[in-house]
């Protein structure tokens, strides 16, 4: 085992333990993953140890990029299973599952390798949920799991939920304001769509671009389409728009989107400001 460190964008340095036999390329991927996910690591520091001991899971976790629900589901399952498997009081439950037809292979790997035997199964969310349920359910871990569930793990989630302090925190730590999530939507898109004026203002002040998804929809398109009249007013009065009639990939302006969705008040406001 070799000691190493990773430095986050905030300047914080965290110690790592590199197991013998991990190739340089794989280890560099581990360090990069940790460096890119400071906010998640801060709330779930046990992930550092887990990733260092299970570098093969970096690819799985990286595929969750900015998918807060997937990240939380993984964290919940991993936390519960790891704790159950290492708890001596649960050994009878584990023993009883050794002949379970659905879990026989998993239990054989756990018996042979301990918690590390679960490595190859973490990507199978349904199997992990089934194992968790048969090992006792969520109740013993309710407090920890509630913390996981209620803590924003991405800028996009914080913007969607209007958690302005978390939005500021992510941006202060160097998160890109225009980074898109697994759906191709920016944080501003979520803030507008979910009517979070406070988050919208913070993101605009941080220099967020107006195009918010892969279809070239702008914040104006989102506000008009969802009928977010106060957000639309904020956007029109801000520094945000030289054009009131940007066109998305479907050839629609915000006015057209508002009319298509029956948002007459938004359409009228856009026209009053020069939109077409």
N, C-alpha and C positions, 0 to 999 in steps of 0.2 A: 504494500500500500504506500502511495506517495502523496504527500501534502501538496496542495495547490490552492489557488485563489481565483475568484472571479470578481471583477469590478462592475458595479451597476452604473447606469447613467447618472445617478444622484451622487456618485463618488463613493458610495458605501462598498466595502470590500468584505466578501464572505469566504470563509475557508471551505475547501473541498478535500475529499479523500478519494484519490484515484486508485481503484483496485488494480492489482497486477494483471497484465494481459490485455488491457483495453488499448486498442490501436490509437495512434495519435489523431487520425481523422475523426474517429468516433468520439474521442474525448473533447476535441475541438467543437464538435456538434453539441455536446452536453453543455460546455461553457457558453456557447453562443445562445442556446435555448434559455439558459438561466439568465443571461444578461438581457435578453429580449423580453423577459417576463418578470421583471422586478416586482410589479404590483401584486402578482399572484404569489410569488415567493414570500413577499412581506407578510401576507395574510396566512400563508400555509408553509412555514419554514421547513416542515418535515419533508416537503417535496424535494429539497436539495439533496438530502440523504437518499431518498427514493431514486431520483434520477441518476445520482452517482453510482448507486448499486445496480441500477437497471438501465444502462445507457441505451439498450435497444428500444426503450419506450419513448425516446426523444422524438422519433418519427411519428408515432401515434399522437403524442401530445402536440407536436407541431402542426399536425393536420387539423387540430382543433382551433387553429389560430383565430382569436377574437370571437369564437363561438362560446359565449359565456355559459350557455346551458350544457354544452358538451363538456366543458372544463369542469363545471360543478358536478355533473353526473359522475365523471371519472374520479374526482376528488372524494366524493361521498362514498363511492363503492370501494375505492382503494383504501380509504381511511378505515372503514368498517371491517373489511375483510382482513386487512393487516392486523388490526387490533384483536379481532376474534381469534385469528390463527395463532397469535403469540400469547394469548391468554390461557394459562394452564387450566383455568376452571372450565374452559370450553372443550377440552380434549374428548370428553364423552360424546359431545355432539359431533365432533369431527369423526370419531371412531364409528359412530352410527351411520355416517354418510358414505363409508367406504364401499358399501355394496349398492348404493343408490344408482340405478341404471343411467340417470341423467348426469350424475356427477362422479361416477366411478373413476374416470380417467383423471379428472381434476384432483380428486382426493389422493390418488396414487402419487401424483406429482408432489402434492403438499407433504405427504408422508415421507417421500424420498428426499425432497430438497427443502422442506420447511416453507416459509413465506415466499422464498424465491421461486418455488414451484408454480406460483400463480402467474409468473411473468407473461407466458405466452397466451394467457387467457384474458388479459386486461382489455383487449380490443373488442371482446365479445360482451357487449353491454347487457344483453338479455341473460346470458349465462351468469354474469356477475350478480345481477339482481336476484336471480334464482338462488344462487349460493348464499347470498346475504340473508335472504328470507329464511332459508333452511337452517342457518346458523344462529337464528334468534331474532331477526328483524332489526328495525332501526331504533327501537325505544332506548336501549342502553346508551346510545350515542346521540340522543335527541339534541342536547345542548350544542354539541360540536357541529352537528349537521345543520342546525338552524343558523349557526354562525356562517357556515359555508354558503347556505342558501340566500342569506340576506346581505352578504358582502359583495359589492360590485367588483368583478374581476377584470373588466375591460372598460376602456373609455366609452365605448358604444353603449354598454349597459348602464353606466353612470348617467350618460346623456339621456337615454331612453327613460330612466326612472326619475330624472330631475334632481339627482344627487349632486348639487353644484359644488359642494366641498370636494367630492371625489373627482369631479371633472377637473377642477383646478389642480388637484393633487396629481392626476395623471399627466396633465400638461406640464406642470412644474418639473416632473421627473423626466421630461423629454419625449413623451408620447407624441407621435406625429398627429396633428390636428386633422389632417385629411386622410389618414389611414383608413382603408376600407376593410370591413369584416368579411366573413366567409360568404356573405350574400352580396358582397360588392357595394355595400352602403356605408357612408361615412357617419361619424357621430352626429354631425349636424342634421343629416337626414333623419336619424332616429329622434333627435330632440324636436325637430319640426313636426314629424309625424305623430309624436306622442304629446304634443302641445306643451312642451317644457320651455317656456319663454326665458327663464333664468339661464338654463343651459345654452339656449340659442345665443343669448347675448354674450356669454363668456366665450363660446366658440368663435363667434364673429370677431370679438375683440382680439382673439388669439390668431386671427388671420385665416379662418376657415374659408376654403373655396366654395363657390356657390353650387358647382356640380356635385350632386350627392349620391349618384349611383352609376352603374355601368350603361344605363340607357340615356345618359346625358340629361336626365331630369335634374333640375336645379331645386334649391330650397323653395323658390317661388312655385314651381310645379307641385311640390309636396304640400306646401301650405294651401295652395288653391284647391288641389284635389281632395285634401282632407277637411277642408272648410275651417282651417285654423286662422280665423280672421284677425285676431290680435297678433299672432306670429307674422302674418302677412304684412300687417301695418308696420311692425318692427323692421321687417326686411326692407320694405319700401322706403322707410325713413332713414335707414342706416347707410353705411358706406357701400353696401353690398351690390347694388345693381346699376350699371350704366345702361343696361337694356332691360326694359320691362317685358320684352317679348322674346326671350331665348327659346330656341327650338330643340326639342328632344329628338331621339332617333326615330320616333314615330311621326315626326314633323309637326308636333303639337306645341303650341305656346301655353303658358300658364292659364291664359284666358280660356283657351280651348279645353284644357283639362278641367277647369272649374265648371264650365258649361256641361261637359260630358258627365260630370259627377253631380250635377244639380246644385252646385254651390254658387247661387246667383249673387249673393252679397260679395263674395270674393271676386267674381268676374267684374262686377260693377266697380269695386275698389281698384282693380288693376286697370280698367279702362280709364278711370278718373286720373290715374297716374301715367297715362300714355300707353298702356298695354294694348295689344291687338290680338 
